[in-house]
Amino acid sequence: MEGAASGDGAAPPARMTTVSRHYFGGSASEGHHDLRVDIVENIQEDYGMFVWPCSIILAEYVWQQRSRFSGSRVVELGAGTSLPGLVAAKVGAHVTLTDIAQNTEVLNNIRRICALNKVNCTVWFQDLRGETGMNRYSICILTLFLELMCFTIQQILTISSQQ
């Protein structure tokens, strides 16, 4: 039975995944775009394994500001599926994608997505506060922080509209 523990040491069942396609430039459609990024997502919405709504917004921002990102050193903290960082890499940035060290499934998925999109990003899971930490990057993408801010603003607006 799927998900049941067994004493035979068998691996857990494979997760159900899909590949989502994200288009930028042109009419941003399958037939007319300047850039495409493919993301492997977990259908079961594991925390770091699906594209958050703010990631799409951030990725579009990176695309619109691509001249600013090109040639920059960029770190995406809490990258998860890494959409903004991958767009930055595709427009010429030197990108480091990070997530928590304990979640090897997410880190392995980041590597898989980089290979799928033919980009050479550094995948990192160390503490960013050390001697070689944040001071080596010119741009920092905070996906998780932006998502939490958007959620908070949405909640405030909902409460305000009900009063």
Summary of the structure (lengths in Angstrom):
residues: 163
radius of gyration: 17.6
end to end distance: 49.6
largest distance: 58.1
contacts: 457
relative contact order: 0.15
helix: 37%
strand: 20%
